[in-house]
Amino acid sequence: MSPDGRWLTVVLSQDGGRLEALEIWDVRERRRRLRVHPRDGVAFTRFSPDRRLLVVGSGGALGNSARVWSTAT
């Protein structure tokens, strides 16, 4: 959940814990804004204190990585 309560990240998995998708929801509008299918899985999601950025960390066979997304777009 973002610091202001507007955004929620949800990691969906199938039986066996295999990642299916990462969803980002707009809580105020009760609407899914984005659904992605990361190749390397999701280790964590964190919002910046000002809620302008979302960091998604992942790890897989190719190593660890982090992606930074703007919540404005």
PDB file with one MODEL, atoms N, CA, C and O in Angstrom:
MODEL        1
ATOM      1  N   MET A   1       0.853  -1.174   0.000  1.00  0.00           N
ATOM      2  CA  MET A   1       0.000   0.000   0.000  1.00  0.00           C
ATOM      3  C   MET A   1       0.898   1.236   0.000  1.00  0.00           C
ATOM      4  O   MET A   1       1.889   1.301   0.728  1.00  0.00           O
ATOM      5  N   SER A   2       0.537   2.203  -0.820  1.00  0.00           N
ATOM      6  CA  SER A   2       1.308   3.443  -0.846  1.00  0.00           C
ATOM      7  C   SER A   2       1.080   4.216   0.454  1.00  0.00           C
ATOM      8  O   SER A   2       0.080   3.993   1.135  1.00  0.00           O
ATOM      9  N   PRO A   3       2.005   5.131   0.807  1.00  0.00           N
ATOM     10  CA  PRO A   3       1.877   5.873   2.063  1.00  0.00           C
ATOM     11  C   PRO A   3       0.564   6.643   2.213  1.00  0.00           C
ATOM     12  O   PRO A   3       0.067   6.811   3.326  1.00  0.00           O
ATOM     13  N   ASP A   4       0.006   7.108   1.105  1.00  0.00           N
ATOM     14  CA  ASP A   4      -1.245   7.860   1.179  1.00  0.00           C
ATOM     15  C   ASP A   4      -2.487   6.978   1.042  1.00  0.00           C
ATOM     16  O   ASP A   4      -3.610   7.480   1.093  1.00  0.00           O
ATOM     17  N   GLY A   5      -2.295   5.676   0.869  1.00  0.00           N
ATOM     18  CA  GLY A   5      -3.413   4.753   0.772  1.00  0.00           C
ATOM     19  C   GLY A   5      -4.083   4.690  -0.581  1.00  0.00           C
ATOM     20  O   GLY A   5      -5.121   4.045  -0.727  1.00  0.00           O
ATOM     21  N   ARG A   6      -3.511   5.347  -1.573  1.00  0.00           N
ATOM     22  CA  ARG A   6      -4.150   5.378  -2.900  1.00  0.00           C
ATOM     23  C   ARG A   6      -3.848   4.144  -3.743  1.00  0.00           C
ATOM     24  O   ARG A   6      -4.734   3.641  -4.434  1.00  0.00           O
ATOM     25  N   TRP A   7      -2.628   3.653  -3.698  1.00  0.00           N
ATOM     26  CA  TRP A   7      -2.198   2.559  -4.559  1.00  0.00           C
ATOM     27  C   TRP A   7      -1.954   1.291  -3.764  1.00  0.00           C
ATOM     28  O   TRP A   7      -1.461   1.330  -2.636  1.00  0.00           O
ATOM     29  N   LEU A   8      -2.304   0.175  -4.365  1.00  0.00           N
ATOM     30  CA  LEU A   8      -2.101  -1.130  -3.749  1.00  0.00           C
ATOM     31  C   LEU A   8      -1.449  -2.045  -4.773  1.00  0.00           C
ATOM     32  O   LEU A   8      -1.893  -2.114  -5.919  1.00  0.00           O
ATOM     33  N   THR A   9      -0.392  -2.751  -4.364  1.00  0.00           N
ATOM     34  CA  THR A   9       0.218  -3.745  -5.247  1.00  0.00           C
ATOM     35  C   THR A   9      -0.208  -5.127  -4.772  1.00  0.00           C
ATOM     36  O   THR A   9      -0.253  -5.396  -3.572  1.00  0.00           O
ATOM     37  N   VAL A  10      -0.520  -5.997  -5.724  1.00  0.00           N
ATOM     38  CA  VAL A  10      -0.975  -7.351  -5.428  1.00  0.00           C
ATOM     39  C   VAL A  10      -0.176  -8.314  -6.296  1.00  0.00           C
ATOM     40  O   VAL A  10      -0.112  -8.157  -7.515  1.00  0.00           O
ATOM     41  N   VAL A  11       0.428  -9.308  -5.662  1.00  0.00           N
ATOM     42  CA  VAL A  11       1.144 -10.341  -6.398  1.00  0.00           C
ATOM     43  C   VAL A  11       0.249 -11.567  -6.463  1.00  0.00           C
ATOM     44  O   VAL A  11      -0.139 -12.116  -5.432  1.00  0.00           O
ATOM     45  N   LEU A  12      -0.073 -11.990  -7.661  1.00  0.00           N
ATOM     46  CA  LEU A  12      -0.919 -13.156  -7.876  1.00  0.00           C
ATOM     47  C   LEU A  12      -0.044 -14.361  -8.176  1.00  0.00           C
ATOM     48  O   LEU A  12       0.884 -14.276  -8.981  1.00  0.00           O
ATOM     49  N   SER A  13      -0.333 -15.471  -7.536  1.00  0.00           N
ATOM     50  CA  SER A  13       0.459 -16.676  -7.788  1.00  0.00           C
ATOM     51  C   SER A  13      -0.454 -17.862  -8.028  1.00  0.00           C
ATOM     52  O   SER A  13      -1.608 -17.882  -7.600  1.00  0.00           O
ATOM     53  N   GLN A  14       0.084 -18.837  -8.713  1.00  0.00           N
ATOM     54  CA  GLN A  14      -0.641 -20.072  -8.967  1.00  0.00           C
ATOM     55  C   GLN A  14      -0.272 -21.073  -7.886  1.00  0.00           C
ATOM     56  O   GLN A  14       0.583 -20.797  -7.046  1.00  0.00           O
ATOM     57  N   ASP A  15      -0.916 -22.239  -7.904  1.00  0.00           N
ATOM     58  CA  ASP A  15      -0.564 -23.305  -6.973  1.00  0.00           C
ATOM     59  C   ASP A  15       0.919 -23.601  -7.094  1.00  0.00           C
ATOM     60  O   ASP A  15       1.466 -23.629  -8.197  1.00  0.00           O
ATOM     61  N   GLY A  16       1.555 -23.818  -5.981  1.00  0.00           N
ATOM     62  CA  GLY A  16       2.987 -24.054  -5.984  1.00  0.00           C
ATOM     63  C   GLY A  16       3.792 -22.781  -5.811  1.00  0.00           C
ATOM     64  O   GLY A  16       5.022 -22.828  -5.777  1.00  0.00           O
ATOM     65  N   GLY A  17       3.116 -21.638  -5.700  1.00  0.00           N
ATOM     66  CA  GLY A  17       3.802 -20.379  -5.443  1.00  0.00           C
ATOM     67  C   GLY A  17       4.404 -19.712  -6.666  1.00  0.00           C
ATOM     68  O   GLY A  17       5.076 -18.692  -6.521  1.00  0.00           O
ATOM     69  N   ARG A  18       4.194 -20.239  -7.857  1.00  0.00           N
ATOM     70  CA  ARG A  18       4.749 -19.641  -9.062  1.00  0.00           C
ATOM     71  C   ARG A  18       4.022 -18.344  -9.383  1.00  0.00           C
ATOM     72  O   ARG A  18       2.792 -18.303  -9.402  1.00  0.00           O
ATOM     73  N   LEU A  19       4.784 -17.284  -9.636  1.00  0.00           N
ATOM     74  CA  LEU A  19       4.210 -15.970  -9.905  1.00  0.00           C
ATOM     75  C   LEU A  19       3.405 -15.980 -11.197  1.00  0.00           C
ATOM     76  O   LEU A  19       3.867 -16.476 -12.225  1.00  0.00           O
ATOM     77  N   GLU A  20       2.225 -15.441 -11.138  1.00  0.00           N
ATOM     78  CA  GLU A  20       1.392 -15.290 -12.332  1.00  0.00           C
ATOM     79  C   GLU A  20       1.403 -13.849 -12.826  1.00  0.00           C
ATOM     80  O   GLU A  20       1.576 -13.606 -14.020  1.00  0.00           O
ATOM     81  N   ALA A  21       1.219 -12.885 -11.913  1.00  0.00           N
ATOM     82  CA  ALA A  21       1.147 -11.483 -12.330  1.00  0.00           C
ATOM     83  C   ALA A  21       1.317 -10.554 -11.132  1.00  0.00           C
ATOM     84  O   ALA A  21       1.123 -10.943  -9.980  1.00  0.00           O
ATOM     85  N   LEU A  22       1.681  -9.328 -11.441  1.00  0.00           N
ATOM     86  CA  LEU A  22       1.721  -8.243 -10.467  1.00  0.00           C
ATOM     87  C   LEU A  22       0.673  -7.238 -10.906  1.00  0.00           C
ATOM     88  O   LEU A  22       0.672  -6.799 -12.056  1.00  0.00           O
ATOM     89  N   GLU A  23      -0.223  -6.870  -9.991  1.00  0.00           N
ATOM     90  CA  GLU A  23      -1.254  -5.882 -10.302  1.00  0.00           C
ATOM     91  C   GLU A  23      -1.069  -4.638  -9.448  1.00  0.00           C
ATOM     92  O   GLU A  23      -0.645  -4.709  -8.294  1.00  0.00           O
ATOM     93  N   ILE A  24      -1.397  -3.502 -10.041  1.00  0.00           N
ATOM     94  CA  ILE A  24      -1.377  -2.231  -9.324  1.00  0.00           C
ATOM     95  C   ILE A  24      -2.799  -1.680  -9.377  1.00  0.00           C
ATOM     96  O   ILE A  24      -3.364  -1.480 -10.452  1.00  0.00           O
ATOM     97  N   TRP A  25      -3.367  -1.440  -8.195  1.00  0.00           N
ATOM     98  CA  TRP A  25      -4.754  -1.000  -8.067  1.00  0.00           C
ATOM     99  C   TRP A  25      -4.830   0.432  -7.562  1.00  0.00           C
ATOM    100  O   TRP A  25      -4.045   0.842  -6.707  1.00  0.00           O
ATOM    101  N   ASP A  26      -5.775   1.184  -8.095  1.00  0.00           N
ATOM    102  CA  ASP A  26      -6.139   2.497  -7.582  1.00  0.00           C
ATOM    103  C   ASP A  26      -7.242   2.244  -6.559  1.00  0.00           C
ATOM    104  O   ASP A  26      -8.372   1.918  -6.924  1.00  0.00           O
ATOM    105  N   VAL A  27      -6.912   2.395  -5.283  1.00  0.00           N
ATOM    106  CA  VAL A  27      -7.845   2.053  -4.207  1.00  0.00           C
ATOM    107  C   VAL A  27      -9.057   2.980  -4.209  1.00  0.00           C
ATOM    108  O   VAL A  27     -10.177   2.524  -3.977  1.00  0.00           O
ATOM    109  N   ARG A  28      -8.858   4.255  -4.463  1.00  0.00           N
ATOM    110  CA  ARG A  28      -9.978   5.205  -4.452  1.00  0.00           C
ATOM    111  C   ARG A  28     -11.019   4.876  -5.509  1.00  0.00           C
ATOM    112  O   ARG A  28     -12.221   4.954  -5.257  1.00  0.00           O
ATOM    113  N   GLU A  29     -10.548   4.508  -6.693  1.00  0.00           N
ATOM    114  CA  GLU A  29     -11.456   4.204  -7.795  1.00  0.00           C
ATOM    115  C   GLU A  29     -11.848   2.726  -7.842  1.00  0.00           C
ATOM    116  O   GLU A  29     -12.698   2.325  -8.636  1.00  0.00           O
ATOM    117  N   ARG A  30     -11.212   1.912  -6.973  1.00  0.00           N
ATOM    118  CA  ARG A  30     -11.454   0.467  -6.961  1.00  0.00           C
ATOM    119  C   ARG A  30     -11.289  -0.121  -8.354  1.00  0.00           C
ATOM    120  O   ARG A  30     -12.140  -0.854  -8.857  1.00  0.00           O
ATOM    121  N   ARG A  31     -10.151   0.235  -8.957  1.00  0.00           N
ATOM    122  CA  ARG A  31      -9.898  -0.145 -10.343  1.00  0.00           C
ATOM    123  C   ARG A  31      -8.453  -0.594 -10.517  1.00  0.00           C
ATOM    124  O   ARG A  31      -7.526   0.035 -10.008  1.00  0.00           O
ATOM    125  N   ARG A  32      -8.282  -1.684 -11.241  1.00  0.00           N
ATOM    126  CA  ARG A  32      -6.926  -2.130 -11.561  1.00  0.00           C
ATOM    127  C   ARG A  32      -6.378  -1.218 -12.642  1.00  0.00           C
ATOM    128  O   ARG A  32      -7.005  -1.011 -13.681  1.00  0.00           O
ATOM    129  N   ARG A  33      -5.191  -0.674 -12.381  1.00  0.00           N
ATOM    130  CA  ARG A  33      -4.569   0.247 -13.331  1.00  0.00           C
ATOM    131  C   ARG A  33      -3.553  -0.437 -14.235  1.00  0.00           C
ATOM    132  O   ARG A  33      -3.320  -0.003 -15.363  1.00  0.00           O
ATOM    133  N   LEU A  34      -2.947  -1.515 -13.728  1.00  0.00           N
ATOM    134  CA  LEU A  34      -1.890  -2.162 -14.495  1.00  0.00           C
ATOM    135  C   LEU A  34      -1.760  -3.616 -14.062  1.00  0.00           C
ATOM    136  O   LEU A  34      -1.885  -3.938 -12.880  1.00  0.00           O
ATOM    137  N   ARG A  35      -1.509  -4.484 -15.029  1.00  0.00           N
ATOM    138  CA  ARG A  35      -1.206  -5.886 -14.744  1.00  0.00           C
ATOM    139  C   ARG A  35      -0.010  -6.261 -15.599  1.00  0.00           C
ATOM    140  O   ARG A  35      -0.038  -6.107 -16.820  1.00  0.00           O
ATOM    141  N   VAL A  36       1.039  -6.754 -14.956  1.00  0.00           N
ATOM    142  CA  VAL A  36       2.253  -7.158 -15.665  1.00  0.00           C
ATOM    143  C   VAL A  36       2.601  -8.588 -15.270  1.00  0.00           C
ATOM    144  O   VAL A  36       2.184  -9.091 -14.227  1.00  0.00           O
ATOM    145  N   HIS A  37       3.361  -9.209 -16.122  1.00  0.00           N
ATOM    146  CA  HIS A  37       3.799 -10.591 -15.899  1.00  0.00           C
ATOM    147  C   HIS A  37       5.329 -10.608 -15.885  1.00  0.00           C
ATOM    148  O   HIS A  37       5.949 -10.924 -16.901  1.00  0.00           O
ATOM    149  N   PRO A  38       5.950 -10.271 -14.739  1.00  0.00           N
ATOM    150  CA  PRO A  38       7.415 -10.234 -14.674  1.00  0.00           C
ATOM    151  C   PRO A  38       8.021 -11.611 -14.919  1.00  0.00           C
ATOM    152  O   PRO A  38       7.513 -12.615 -14.419  1.00  0.00           O
ATOM    153  N   ARG A  39       9.098 -11.658 -15.682  1.00  0.00           N
ATOM    154  CA  ARG A  39       9.766 -12.922 -15.992  1.00  0.00           C
ATOM    155  C   ARG A  39      10.521 -13.502 -14.806  1.00  0.00           C
ATOM    156  O   ARG A  39      10.593 -14.720 -14.638  1.00  0.00           O
ATOM    157  N   ASP A  40      11.081 -12.621 -13.986  1.00  0.00           N
ATOM    158  CA  ASP A  40      11.948 -13.073 -12.897  1.00  0.00           C
ATOM    159  C   ASP A  40      11.250 -13.156 -11.551  1.00  0.00           C
ATOM    160  O   ASP A  40      11.913 -13.365 -10.536  1.00  0.00           O
ATOM    161  N   GLY A  41       9.944 -13.001 -11.510  1.00  0.00           N
ATOM    162  CA  GLY A  41       9.242 -13.040 -10.238  1.00  0.00           C
ATOM    163  C   GLY A  41       9.305 -11.692  -9.531  1.00  0.00           C
ATOM    164  O   GLY A  41       9.896 -10.740 -10.040  1.00  0.00           O
ATOM    165  N   VAL A  42       8.701 -11.621  -8.374  1.00  0.00           N
ATOM    166  CA  VAL A  42       8.685 -10.395  -7.575  1.00  0.00           C
ATOM    167  C   VAL A  42       9.131 -10.740  -6.168  1.00  0.00           C
ATOM    168  O   VAL A  42       8.523 -11.581  -5.506  1.00  0.00           O
ATOM    169  N   ALA A  43      10.188 -10.095  -5.711  1.00  0.00           N
ATOM    170  CA  ALA A  43      10.677 -10.289  -4.355  1.00  0.00           C
ATOM    171  C   ALA A  43      10.053  -9.267  -3.404  1.00  0.00           C
ATOM    172  O   ALA A  43       9.783  -9.573  -2.242  1.00  0.00           O
ATOM    173  N   PHE A  44       9.826  -8.039  -3.912  1.00  0.00           N
ATOM    174  CA  PHE A  44       9.227  -7.002  -3.074  1.00  0.00           C
ATOM    175  C   PHE A  44       8.678  -5.878  -3.947  1.00  0.00           C
ATOM    176  O   PHE A  44       9.068  -5.723  -5.104  1.00  0.00           O
ATOM    177  N   THR A  45       7.770  -5.101  -3.373  1.00  0.00           N
ATOM    178  CA  THR A  45       7.320  -3.843  -3.964  1.00  0.00           C
ATOM    179  C   THR A  45       7.354  -2.785  -2.871  1.00  0.00           C
ATOM    180  O   THR A  45       6.976  -3.055  -1.731  1.00  0.00           O
ATOM    181  N   ARG A  46       7.802  -1.594  -3.210  1.00  0.00           N
ATOM    182  CA  ARG A  46       7.858  -0.491  -2.246  1.00  0.00           C
ATOM    183  C   ARG A  46       7.540   0.814  -2.950  1.00  0.00           C
ATOM    184  O   ARG A  46       8.014   1.072  -4.056  1.00  0.00           O
ATOM    185  N   PHE A  47       6.731   1.632  -2.294  1.00  0.00           N
ATOM    186  CA  PHE A  47       6.437   2.969  -2.783  1.00  0.00           C
ATOM    187  C   PHE A  47       7.383   3.959  -2.114  1.00  0.00           C
ATOM    188  O   PHE A  47       7.777   3.778  -0.962  1.00  0.00           O
ATOM    189  N   SER A  48       7.742   5.008  -2.851  1.00  0.00           N
ATOM    190  CA  SER A  48       8.517   6.086  -2.246  1.00  0.00           C
ATOM    191  C   SER A  48       7.616   6.823  -1.258  1.00  0.00           C
ATOM    192  O   SER A  48       6.394   6.774  -1.395  1.00  0.00           O
ATOM    193  N   PRO A  49       8.198   7.512  -0.253  1.00  0.00           N
ATOM    194  CA  PRO A  49       7.379   8.209   0.744  1.00  0.00           C
ATOM    195  C   PRO A  49       6.410   9.228   0.142  1.00  0.00           C
ATOM    196  O   PRO A  49       5.348   9.481   0.711  1.00  0.00           O
ATOM    197  N   ASP A  50       6.765   9.812  -1.001  1.00  0.00           N
ATOM    198  CA  ASP A  50       5.879  10.785  -1.641  1.00  0.00           C
ATOM    199  C   ASP A  50       4.900  10.137  -2.618  1.00  0.00           C
ATOM    200  O   ASP A  50       4.136  10.838  -3.281  1.00  0.00           O
ATOM    201  N   ARG A  51       4.916   8.787  -2.713  1.00  0.00           N
ATOM    202  CA  ARG A  51       4.077   7.931  -3.542  1.00  0.00           C
ATOM    203  C   ARG A  51       4.235   8.145  -5.044  1.00  0.00           C
ATOM    204  O   ARG A  51       3.431   7.640  -5.828  1.00  0.00           O
ATOM    205  N   ARG A  52       5.248   8.877  -5.445  1.00  0.00           N
ATOM    206  CA  ARG A  52       5.450   9.155  -6.872  1.00  0.00           C
ATOM    207  C   ARG A  52       6.133   8.010  -7.616  1.00  0.00           C
ATOM    208  O   ARG A  52       6.029   7.910  -8.839  1.00  0.00           O
ATOM    209  N   LEU A  53       6.827   7.151  -6.880  1.00  0.00           N
ATOM    210  CA  LEU A  53       7.563   6.056  -7.509  1.00  0.00           C
ATOM    211  C   LEU A  53       7.211   4.727  -6.863  1.00  0.00           C
ATOM    212  O   LEU A  53       6.894   4.656  -5.676  1.00  0.00           O
ATOM    213  N   LEU A  54       7.272   3.681  -7.666  1.00  0.00           N
ATOM    214  CA  LEU A  54       7.106   2.316  -7.183  1.00  0.00           C
ATOM    215  C   LEU A  54       8.325   1.521  -7.619  1.00  0.00           C
ATOM    216  O   LEU A  54       8.685   1.514  -8.796  1.00  0.00           O
ATOM    217  N   VAL A  55       8.955   0.853  -6.667  1.00  0.00           N
ATOM    218  CA  VAL A  55      10.090  -0.010  -6.960  1.00  0.00           C
ATOM    219  C   VAL A  55       9.614  -1.452  -6.874  1.00  0.00           C
ATOM    220  O   VAL A  55       8.980  -1.849  -5.896  1.00  0.00           O
ATOM    221  N   VAL A  56       9.924  -2.230  -7.900  1.00  0.00           N
ATOM    222  CA  VAL A  56       9.603  -3.650  -7.917  1.00  0.00           C
ATOM    223  C   VAL A  56      10.921  -4.405  -8.030  1.00  0.00           C
ATOM    224  O   VAL A  56      11.631  -4.301  -9.030  1.00  0.00           O
ATOM    225  N   GLY A  57      11.234  -5.168  -6.982  1.00  0.00           N
ATOM    226  CA  GLY A  57      12.464  -5.954  -6.964  1.00  0.00           C
ATOM    227  C   GLY A  57      12.166  -7.388  -7.356  1.00  0.00           C
ATOM    228  O   GLY A  57      11.135  -7.948  -6.984  1.00  0.00           O
ATOM    229  N   SER A  58      13.076  -7.971  -8.108  1.00  0.00           N
ATOM    230  CA  SER A  58      12.881  -9.350  -8.542  1.00  0.00           C
ATOM    231  C   SER A  58      14.205 -10.092  -8.511  1.00  0.00           C
ATOM    232  O   SER A  58      15.276  -9.489  -8.443  1.00  0.00           O
ATOM    233  N   GLY A  59      14.110 -11.389  -8.560  1.00  0.00           N
ATOM    234  CA  GLY A  59      15.288 -12.228  -8.602  1.00  0.00           C
ATOM    235  C   GLY A  59      14.982 -13.484  -9.379  1.00  0.00           C
ATOM    236  O   GLY A  59      13.883 -14.032  -9.283  1.00  0.00           O
ATOM    237  N   GLY A  60      15.929 -13.933 -10.134  1.00  0.00           N
ATOM    238  CA  GLY A  60      15.707 -15.127 -10.945  1.00  0.00           C
ATOM    239  C   GLY A  60      17.025 -15.698 -11.406  1.00  0.00           C
ATOM    240  O   GLY A  60      18.081 -15.381 -10.859  1.00  0.00           O
ATOM    241  N   ALA A  61      16.958 -16.528 -12.397  1.00  0.00           N
ATOM    242  CA  ALA A  61      18.149 -17.207 -12.911  1.00  0.00           C
ATOM    243  C   ALA A  61      19.182 -16.223 -13.448  1.00  0.00           C
ATOM    244  O   ALA A  61      20.376 -16.522 -13.448  1.00  0.00           O
ATOM    245  N   LEU A  62      18.742 -15.061 -13.903  1.00  0.00           N
ATOM    246  CA  LEU A  62      19.661 -14.077 -14.466  1.00  0.00           C
ATOM    247  C   LEU A  62      20.188 -13.094 -13.432  1.00  0.00           C
ATOM    248  O   LEU A  62      20.943 -12.186 -13.778  1.00  0.00           O
ATOM    249  N   GLY A  63      19.809 -13.255 -12.185  1.00  0.00           N
ATOM    250  CA  GLY A  63      20.277 -12.358 -11.127  1.00  0.00           C
ATOM    251  C   GLY A  63      19.162 -11.492 -10.584  1.00  0.00           C
ATOM    252  O   GLY A  63      17.999 -11.636 -10.962  1.00  0.00           O
ATOM    253  N   ASN A  64      19.535 -10.591  -9.690  1.00  0.00           N
ATOM    254  CA  ASN A  64      18.572  -9.698  -9.053  1.00  0.00           C
ATOM    255  C   ASN A  64      18.453  -8.408  -9.842  1.00  0.00           C
ATOM    256  O   ASN A  64      19.406  -7.966 -10.483  1.00  0.00           O
ATOM    257  N   SER A  65      17.271  -7.810  -9.789  1.00  0.00           N
ATOM    258  CA  SER A  65      17.067  -6.553 -10.480  1.00  0.00           C
ATOM    259  C   SER A  65      15.993  -5.742  -9.765  1.00  0.00           C
ATOM    260  O   SER A  65      15.260  -6.263  -8.924  1.00  0.00           O
ATOM    261  N   ALA A  66      15.910  -4.466 -10.109  1.00  0.00           N
ATOM    262  CA  ALA A  66      14.863  -3.595  -9.590  1.00  0.00           C
ATOM    263  C   ALA A  66      14.406  -2.693 -10.718  1.00  0.00           C
ATOM    264  O   ALA A  66      15.213  -2.191 -11.501  1.00  0.00           O
ATOM    265  N   ARG A  67      13.104  -2.496 -10.786  1.00  0.00           N
ATOM    266  CA  ARG A  67      12.526  -1.570 -11.761  1.00  0.00           C
ATOM    267  C   ARG A  67      11.834  -0.459 -10.988  1.00  0.00           C
ATOM    268  O   ARG A  67      11.214  -0.696  -9.952  1.00  0.00           O
ATOM    269  N   VAL A  68      11.948   0.749 -11.506  1.00  0.00           N
ATOM    270  CA  VAL A  68      11.318   1.904 -10.874  1.00  0.00           C
ATOM    271  C   VAL A  68      10.274   2.438 -11.844  1.00  0.00           C
ATOM    272  O   VAL A  68      10.579   2.724 -13.002  1.00  0.00           O
ATOM    273  N   TRP A  69       9.042   2.571 -11.363  1.00  0.00           N
ATOM    274  CA  TRP A  69       7.950   3.053 -12.175  1.00  0.00           C
ATOM    275  C   TRP A  69       7.371   4.324 -11.568  1.00  0.00           C
ATOM    276  O   TRP A  69       7.363   4.497 -10.349  1.00  0.00           O
ATOM    277  N   SER A  70       6.892   5.203 -12.427  1.00  0.00           N
ATOM    278  CA  SER A  70       6.187   6.405 -11.999  1.00  0.00           C
ATOM    279  C   SER A  70       4.723   6.053 -11.767  1.00  0.00           C
ATOM    280  O   SER A  70       4.109   5.397 -12.609  1.00  0.00           O
ATOM    281  N   THR A  71       4.157   6.472 -10.654  1.00  0.00           N
ATOM    282  CA  THR A  71       2.730   6.221 -10.411  1.00  0.00           C
ATOM    283  C   THR A  71       1.853   7.200 -11.201  1.00  0.00           C
ATOM    284  O   THR A  71       0.649   6.986 -11.339  1.00  0.00           O
ATOM    285  N   ALA A  72       2.455   8.262 -11.711  1.00  0.00           N
ATOM    286  CA  ALA A  72       1.683   9.234 -12.516  1.00  0.00           C
ATOM    287  C   ALA A  72       1.308   8.650 -13.872  1.00  0.00           C
ATOM    288  O   ALA A  72       0.280   9.011 -14.446  1.00  0.00           O
ATOM    289  N   THR A  73       2.134   7.754 -14.378  1.00  0.00           N
ATOM    290  CA  THR A  73       1.886   7.209 -15.717  1.00  0.00           C
ATOM    291  C   THR A  73       1.586   5.741 -15.643  1.00  0.00           C
ATOM    292  O   THR A  73       1.350   5.106 -16.671  1.00  0.00           O
TER     293      THR A  73
ENDMDL
END
